[in-house]
């Protein structure tokens, strides 16, 4: 069974950078979309960014445009979220998810990775 492994979170100061990774085990994301979501304490989960693996169509929430970049590796097994110019409001648990069948449903989720941005 394919699983997603999210990693790369940590503690960083305002203005710093982190790169999150979402790796698929034992398979590629073939024909998938992959997205990053985040959930801050006391807030609802929100979509941060997504990418279509083959077409490389990307989406960014307004709050991260120009600061975050989503990409995938050539092997189509790992999706990255490069986060620059981090702000305290970016503090959250970040999750990656995959739409494996192109249905529009995020049917596979990884565990969260905590990002903490100190002011």
N, C-alpha and C positions, 0 to 999 in steps of 0.2 A: 504494500500500500504506500502510495506517495505521501510524504510528509513535508511540511515546510519548517525550516529552521531559521528563526530570526535572530540576529546578533548585531553587536556593534554599539549598543547603547552605553551610556555612562554619564559621568558628571563633567560638565564643561562650563566655562564662564561665558557670560554674555559676549557675543561677537565671535565666539569660537565655532569650530566645525566638528562634525561627526559624520561617519559614513556607516549607514545601516546596510546589512546584507540579509537577503532572504534566499535561502538555498533549498532547492527541491531535492529530496532524497530519491535515489534509484530511478530517476526519470527526468525528462525535460519538461518544460512548461508547454510543449508543443500546442499551438493553436489557443494558447491561453492569454488571458489578461491577468496581470498581477497588479495589486494595489497595496499601498500603505495606508493604514488607518491609524488614528491615535485617540486615546481617551485620557483626558486629564481628570484629576480628582473632582468629583462632584459635577462633571460635565458629561454630555452624551458623546458617544464615539463619532468621530468625523473622518471623512475621507480626505486624505492629504494629497495623494498623487497616485496615478496609475499609468500603466504602459501596456500596449498590445505587443506581444512578444515578437511577432513577425513583421507587423506593419510599423512598429515603433511609434504609433500614435500615443501621445501623452496627454495627461490631464494634471493640472495643479490647482489646488484650492487657492483662492485669492490671497489668503494669509501667508502663503509660502512662495508665491510666484517671484521669480528672480533670485530666490535664496536657495531653494532646493532643486535638485536635479535627479530624475529617475533614469535608470539605464539598465540594460541587461548585458550579460557576457555573451561572447560569441557561441558558446556551447548551449546557450538558452537554458542554463540550469540555475543561474543566480541572478537576482535582481537587486540593484543597489539603490539606495537613497542617499545622495550626498547632500548634507545639510550644512549650509554656510550661514554666517551672520546670525547665529542662533540667539533667540530672545527668551527671557523667562517664560513668556506665554507659550513657548514650544515645549515646555515641560509636560511630559505625558508618557504613558505606556504606548509604544508603537507596535502595531501588529501588521504582518503581511498576510495577504489573502489572494487566492487564485480563483478565477472563473474558468474552470477546466474545460467546460463543454461549450463555451460561447453562448450560454443561456442568459447571461446578465446576472446570474446568481453567484455570489462569492461563496463557493461550496467547500473550499479548503482553507483552513486557517492555521497560521503558525502561532507559537506561543509569543507572548509579548516581550519586548525589550524596553527597559526603562531609560528614558532620556531626561536628565535633570540639568537645567540651565540656571546657573546661579547669577544673581545680579551684582 
